[in-house]
Amino acid sequence: MNTFLCARIRDAIARGAVWRVALAAALVRSRSAERACHANVAQWTGEHPEHRAVHGWLLAGVGIYTLHSVLDTVDDLLDITPQPGHDAQDLVASVVEPLPLAGLSLQLIDPLAEMEAP
């Protein structure tokens, strides 16, 4: 399964299916639990039905992909989950075809990745 997922992520990167994800305002992130993106996004979308959850892979480095959930607010993709040490204005996430979250590895290491993350 991991080999298959890594190949899909590499393909998404090659096709340019990589989206900028903006960090939500500090006040919004302060209301969310650290390293609990899936639960944070599920709670937010329950309270704000006009937004939807987007699941994908955060490009954490060359060949390092972390399963991650963000919000689609129609105007932007927003990350509402606080991540210590990551206060940059933008993150880069590869959003691939929807997959069930259950049973997926939280992080993938792709030994075949050769390109820099955009």
C-alpha positions in Angstrom: 0.0 0.0 0.0 2.8 2.5 0.9 4.5 1.9 -2.5 1.2 2.5 -4.3 0.5 5.7 -2.2 4.1 7.0 -2.8 3.6 6.5 -6.5 0.3 8.4 -6.5 1.8 11.3 -4.6 4.8 11.5 -7.0 2.3 11.5 -9.9 0.3 14.3 -8.2 3.5 16.3 -7.8 4.5 15.7 -11.4 1.0 16.8 -12.6 1.2 20.0 -10.5 -1.6 18.9 -8.3 0.1 20.6 -5.3 -1.8 23.3 -3.5 -0.7 26.1 -1.2 -2.2 25.9 2.2 -2.3 29.1 4.3 -2.1 29.0 8.0 -5.2 30.2 9.7 -5.0 33.2 12.0 -3.3 32.5 15.4 -6.6 33.0 17.2 -8.2 30.2 15.2 -5.2 27.9 15.6 -5.2 28.6 19.4 -8.6 26.9 19.6 -7.4 23.7 18.0 -5.3 20.9 19.5 -1.7 20.4 18.4 -1.1 17.5 16.0 -4.8 16.6 15.8 -5.6 17.9 12.3 -8.2 15.3 11.4 -10.2 15.9 14.7 -9.7 19.6 14.4 -11.1 19.8 10.9 -14.0 17.4 11.7 -15.0 19.6 14.6 -14.7 22.8 12.6 -16.7 21.5 9.7 -19.4 20.3 12.1 -19.6 23.8 13.4 -19.2 25.5 10.0 -21.0 23.4 7.4 -20.2 25.9 4.7 -16.6 24.6 4.8 -15.4 21.2 3.9 -12.5 18.9 4.9 -9.7 18.3 2.5 -7.4 15.3 3.2 -4.1 15.0 1.5 -0.4 14.7 2.1 1.8 17.5 3.5 5.1 17.6 1.8 7.4 17.6 4.8 10.6 17.3 2.7 11.9 15.5 -0.3 10.2 12.1 -0.2 8.6 12.7 3.2 4.8 12.9 3.1 2.6 13.4 6.2 -1.1 12.6 6.1 -2.9 15.9 6.9 -6.3 17.5 6.9 -7.1 21.1 6.2 -10.2 23.2 5.5 -11.6 24.3 2.1 -13.2 27.7 2.8 -14.1 28.2 -0.9 -11.6 31.1 -1.0 -8.6 29.3 0.5 -7.2 26.1 1.9 -6.5 26.7 5.6 -4.6 24.8 8.1 -6.2 25.3 11.5 -3.9 22.9 13.4 -1.1 24.4 15.5 2.3 22.8 14.7 5.1 23.8 17.0 8.0 25.3 15.1 6.0 26.0 12.0 5.0 29.6 11.9 5.5 30.2 8.2 2.7 31.9 6.3 2.3 29.0 3.8 2.7 25.3 3.8 2.7 23.2 0.7 0.4 20.1 0.6 -0.2 17.6 -2.1 -3.9 17.0 -2.2 -4.5 13.6 -3.9 -7.7 11.6 -4.6 -9.7 11.1 -1.4 -8.7 8.0 0.5 -10.2 6.6 3.7 -8.1 7.9 6.6 -8.5 4.7 8.6 -5.5 2.4 8.2 -3.2 4.8 6.4 0.3 5.5 7.7 0.6 8.9 9.2 3.9 9.4 7.4 5.4 8.0 4.3 9.1 7.9 3.3 9.5 7.6 -0.5 12.9 6.2 -1.4 12.2 7.0 -5.1 11.5 10.7 -4.7 14.1 12.7 -6.5 12.5 16.1 -7.0 12.4 19.0 -4.6 9.0 19.8 -3.1 7.6 22.9 -4.8 
